């Protein structure tokens, strides 16, 4: 979890006074690029962390060799605890690090810092849903990423096909809307695996390979772009009543694009999905609040869905 790393980075800088991104990467078993981004995140959050160029340069806390956090102002301490507090609510390790950090603060800052840490609570469960527990495999895979060890995966096949065995180099984990993904290196290049399709994962003692320039955020952004392109293979032009446009945008997100406003309270939009049926399924419940202008394939699917409903319930 990134919040854990930020706290660990700050504590390491307290102990050493000055660190380079390479030293931090080696200590925390992350890439140099990730270490540099974490240092920049601390600085952006208001923590007095500054780079010092030159042969003996690096990153240091304002105040040079001081090994406590007395260099933090009240506002800076609150900024740090607002950043880490939500993670501490769901990660025991982050909570322990937070307690240590509180003890390192000047006495006059502790009350406000603790209040900042408790100002935000993350509730991952939607209304009417049970609390969502992190899949057990996620912890095992996370340890493999940090320790840089290869993992033997048994991965479920699609549409009833037999599971496959794969030896992978784990590069990072992503939690997207409570669905976990593993990005890993394979003998066929970088691949993305859904953790809920991993039937078994065995962490080996073989060292994993990790490209020096690997950037997890950039890698995931590329995966998302490719996936969204695949989900936008077909487009339909749809008129939506303007007062209901926000509902359409909320439900379809980036797959609802506003084109123009022809007037009379209507907005022309572009709705995308992989197939005509999927677009029709998104729109069938809107009734007279929308009008599909094109393509005919979506109009035909809507007509078919309407005929099925009339056949079943019209009598």
Secondary structure, 3 states (H helix, E strand, C coil): CHHHHHHHHHHHHHHHCEECHHHHHHHHCCCHHHHHHHHHHHHHCCCCEEEECCCCCEEEECCCCCCCCCCCCHHHHHHHHHHHHHHHCCCHHHHHHHHHHHHHCCHHHHHHHHHHHCCCCCCCCCCCCCCCCCCHHHHHHHHHHHHCEEEEEEECCHHHCCCEEEEEEEEEEEEECCEEEEEEEECCEEEEEEHHHEEEEEEEEEECCCCCCCCHHHHHHHHHHHHHHHCCCEEEEEEEEHHHHHHHHHHHHHHEEEEEEEECCEEEEEEEECCHHHHHHHHHHHHHHEEEEECHHHHHHHHHHHHHHHHHHCC
